[in-house]
Amino acid sequence: MPKMKTKRGAAKRFRASGSGRVRRNQAYTSHILTKKNSKRKRNLRKGAMVSEADTRSVKRMLPYL
């Protein structure tokens, strides 16, 4: 059986945490930053976990995660 292909766009956006959950970056950090206050921008730097509802579809896109 051939190797399964990874969705390259997903591979650049998601990675596994130590406990096996899927980590992601926050959205809303790339432009129109002048109207966002410093506290909001600082908190957006932190990563987040993918929700349980979306984890199954992310793991399907990343078969070797």
N, C-alpha and C positions, 0 to 999 in steps of 0.2 A: 504494500500500500504506500502511495507517495506521501511525502511530508505535507502537513497542512500549512496553508499560507496565512500569515499574520496580516491583518489590516494595518498598513503602515501609519495611517493617520491616527489610529487608536494607540499604536505603540508609542507615538510621540507625546500622547496626552495622559496616559495612565501608567501607573506602576504599582507593584505589590508592596504592601506594608509588611512589617515583620510578622504580624499575626495572620497574614494571608488575605486581609481585606484589600480593596482597591483604592489607591490614593489618586487624587486629582488636584489640579490647581483651581483657584478661584477665577471667576469671570469678572468682567468690568474693570480690568486693570490696564487696558492698552491705550485708550485715548479719552478725551473729554475729562481730564483729571482736574481741571481748575475749579470746577464746582463741587468736587468731593473734598471733604475736610481731611486733615492729616490722619486723624484717628481711623477713619473709614479706610483710607488707602493703606495704612499700616496693617490693619486687620485683614485686608484682602491679600496681603503677601503670604499669609499662612495657608498651608494646604488644607484640604478637606477630604472626607471619605465619600466615595460614591454611595448613593442610597441603595438600600436593599432591593428596591424595585428595579434598579438599573444594573445591578451587579451581574445578573445572569447574561444580559445582552453584551456587556463589556467583556466578560470572560469568553463568550462565544467568538468575539472578534480577536481575542488574544489567546490562542489555544495553548501557548507555552508559558503563560503567566504563572 
